Amino acid sequence: MIQTANKRLIDLGPEAIASVDPFGAIGTKPTNGKASAKTYPLLPDRDAGGLVDSLYDAQQRKKSAEASEKAIKLDLGLRARIFHRGISSGKAGEPPSSIEVKSESGRACKVSLKNFYPKVNADDQDKIGGLLSVFGDEETLFNFMRRRTDLKISIDKIPDDRMGGIANILVKIFSASTEELNEMHDVLEMFTPQGPGCLDAIDRSTILVPNEGFHAIRHRELSMSQNTQLDDVLPCTVSVGQVK
């Protein structure tokens, strides 16, 4: 019979979350080395060489301006996040989606705190440990988040002579009822692959993701101190709009 993993993992820790995985037999892919640099024909034009220097200077000015803008946006985002946390923690209802910032000159911009959080890899011990510090125990953690395994199939890595068979099997699997899947599983349990296979066509990733309604619930149910910790471990996406 096919068994689904319970959302609550016993003795939860970074290793436990990564290890309880029905697709654990699928390995990781080897990384390829970098290709050597190529050489190209050289343009014999001294004026064009001067343009290269001018372009370099322009690019450096652009980089400097972009770095300055990025630093200012980070500062604005941090200030808005702290203010948002203060007016939202422990409050019922949806937290405000944006904070407005105005200057003495009358200019203004909007800082949006989006209901979007980064994925947490199940083998990221620092992140998992940080989340456990915020929520206190595994049961509370899984009231807010869930474990998810994603599979990605690279079609170009499946040999042509197996493509049709694999596609046919996948269609049947995803079209089957629970009872039919259990029957398929019982049959496959008696089958021993002889290989060679193409497991490198499957890429597996196991992550933790927020449950539905996480953004509002975390502000409503967590304390100010917990929300501060959570912002350090798993911050929501912050974007700073154009100044008007």
C-alpha positions in Angstrom: 0.0 0.0 0.0 1.1 3.5 -0.7 1.6 5.6 2.5 1.7 9.3 2.7 4.0 11.0 5.1 2.4 12.7 8.1 2.9 16.4 8.3 4.2 16.0 11.8 7.7 14.4 11.9 8.8 12.7 15.0 12.0 14.0 16.6 12.0 16.9 14.1 15.4 18.4 13.3 17.2 19.4 10.1 18.3 15.8 9.4 14.8 14.4 10.1 13.1 16.7 7.7 15.5 15.9 4.9 15.5 12.2 5.6 11.7 11.4 5.5 11.3 11.5 1.8 9.6 8.9 -0.4 11.8 9.9 -3.3 15.1 9.7 -1.4 16.5 7.1 -3.7 16.8 9.7 -6.4 20.3 11.1 -6.3 21.8 14.4 -7.0 23.4 15.4 -10.3 27.1 15.9 -10.8 28.2 19.4 -11.6 30.0 20.2 -14.8 33.3 22.2 -14.8 33.5 25.6 -16.4 34.4 25.9 -20.0 37.7 27.5 -21.0 37.6 31.1 -22.2 37.4 31.6 -26.0 39.5 34.0 -28.1 38.1 36.2 -30.9 39.5 38.3 -33.7 40.6 41.8 -32.5 39.1 44.9 -34.1 42.1 47.1 -35.4 40.4 50.4 -34.7 42.1 52.8 -32.2 38.9 55.0 -32.0 36.8 51.9 -31.1 39.3 51.3 -28.3 38.6 54.7 -26.9 34.9 54.0 -27.0 35.6 50.9 -24.9 37.1 53.2 -22.2 34.1 55.6 -22.4 31.7 52.6 -22.1 33.7 51.3 -19.1 33.4 54.7 -17.3 29.6 54.9 -18.1 29.1 51.4 -16.7 31.0 52.2 -13.5 28.8 55.3 -13.0 25.7 53.1 -13.5 27.0 50.5 -11.1 27.7 53.1 -8.5 24.2 54.6 -8.9 22.6 51.2 -8.8 24.5 50.3 -5.6 23.4 53.5 -4.0 19.8 52.9 -4.9 19.9 49.3 -3.6 21.4 50.5 -0.3 18.7 53.2 0.1 15.9 50.7 -0.7 17.3 48.2 1.8 17.3 50.9 4.5 13.7 52.0 3.7 12.5 48.3 3.6 14.0 47.6 7.0 12.4 50.7 8.6 9.1 49.9 7.0 9.3 46.2 8.1 10.0 47.2 11.7 7.0 49.7 11.7 4.8 47.1 10.0 5.7 44.5 12.6 4.8 46.8 15.4 1.3 47.7 14.1 0.5 44.2 13.0 1.7 41.8 15.7 -1.2 40.5 17.8 -3.8 42.2 15.7 -6.8 40.5 14.2 -7.5 40.7 10.4 -5.2 41.1 7.5 -2.0 43.1 8.0 -1.5 46.1 5.8 0.0 45.2 2.4 2.0 48.4 2.1 3.5 51.3 4.1 3.7 54.8 2.7 6.8 57.0 3.3 6.8 60.8 2.7 9.5 63.4 2.7 9.3 66.9 3.9 9.4 68.1 0.3 6.2 66.2 -0.4 7.7 63.3 -2.3 6.4 59.9 -1.4 6.9 56.2 -2.2 5.2 53.0 -1.2 6.9 50.0 0.5 5.1 46.8 -0.1 5.4 43.8 2.2 4.2 40.9 0.1 2.6 37.7 1.1 5.5 35.8 -0.4 8.2 33.9 1.5 11.4 32.1 0.3 11.5 28.4 0.2 13.5 26.6 2.9 15.6 23.6 1.7 15.0 20.6 4.0 18.8 20.1 4.4 19.4 23.7 5.4 20.3 23.1 9.1 20.6 26.8 9.9 17.2 27.7 8.6 15.4 24.7 10.1 17.1 25.4 13.5 16.1 29.1 13.3 12.5 28.1 12.5 12.4 25.7 15.5 13.7 28.5 17.7 10.8 30.8 16.6 8.0 28.2 16.9 9.4 26.3 19.9 8.5 22.7 18.8 7.7 20.6 15.8 3.9 20.6 16.3 3.7 24.4 16.3 6.0 24.6 13.3 3.7 22.4 11.3 0.7 24.5 12.2 2.3 27.2 10.2 4.4 25.4 7.5 4.4 22.1 5.6 7.0 19.9 4.0 6.8 19.5 0.2 8.8 17.4 -2.3 9.0 18.6 -5.9 10.0 16.4 -8.8 11.1 17.9 -12.2 11.5 15.6 -15.2 14.0 16.6 -17.9 12.5 15.1 -21.1 15.7 15.6 -23.1 17.5 13.1 -20.7 15.1 10.3 -21.4 16.2 8.0 -24.3 13.9 8.1 -27.3 13.1 4.4 -27.2 11.7 4.8 -23.6 9.9 8.1 -24.0 6.6 6.6 -25.1 6.5 3.9 -22.4 7.4 6.4 -19.6 4.8 8.9 -20.8 2.1 6.2 -21.0 2.9 5.0 -17.4 2.9 8.5 -16.0 -0.5 9.3 -17.6 -1.9 6.1 -16.1 -0.4 6.9 -12.6 -1.8 10.5 -12.5 -5.2 9.3 -13.8 -5.6 6.4 -11.4 -7.8 6.3 -8.2 -6.3 5.6 -4.8 -7.4 2.0 -5.1 -5.8 1.6 -8.5 -2.6 3.2 -7.3 -2.4 0.7 -4.5 -2.8 -2.1 -7.0 0.0 -0.7 -9.2 2.2 -0.3 -6.2 1.7 -3.9 -5.2 2.6 -5.0 -8.7 5.7 -2.8 -8.8 6.9 -4.1 -5.5 7.4 -7.5 -7.1 9.4 -5.9 -10.0 13.2 -5.5 -9.9 14.6 -3.1 -12.5 17.6 -4.5 -14.4 18.7 -1.2 -15.8 20.3 0.8 -17.2 17.8 3.4 -16.1 17.6 7.2 -16.6 17.2 8.4 -13.0 19.3 11.4 -13.9 16.2 12.7 -15.8 14.5 13.3 -12.4 15.5 16.2 -10.2 14.2 16.1 -6.6 14.0 19.0 -4.1 12.5 18.8 -0.6 11.4 22.1 0.9 9.4 23.7 3.7 6.7 26.2 2.6 4.2 28.3 4.5 0.7 27.0 4.9 -2.2 29.0 3.3 -2.9 32.2 5.3 0.5 32.1 6.9 1.1 35.9 6.4 -1.9 36.9 8.3 -1.8 34.2 10.9 1.9 34.8 11.8 1.2 38.4 12.6 -2.0 37.6 14.5 -0.8 34.6 16.6 2.9 35.2 17.1 4.3 37.6 19.7 6.3 40.7 18.7 9.5 38.9 19.7 8.6 35.8 17.6 7.7 37.9 14.6 11.1 39.7 14.9 12.9 36.4 15.0 10.9 35.1 12.0 11.8 38.2 10.0 15.4 37.3 10.6 15.0 33.7 9.5 12.2 33.8 6.9 11.5 37.4 5.8 8.6 38.2 3.5 9.4 39.9 0.2 9.7 43.7 0.5 9.6 46.0 -2.6 10.1 49.7 -2.7 8.2 51.6 -5.4 9.0 54.7 -7.5 9.2 58.0 -5.7 6.4 60.3 -6.9 
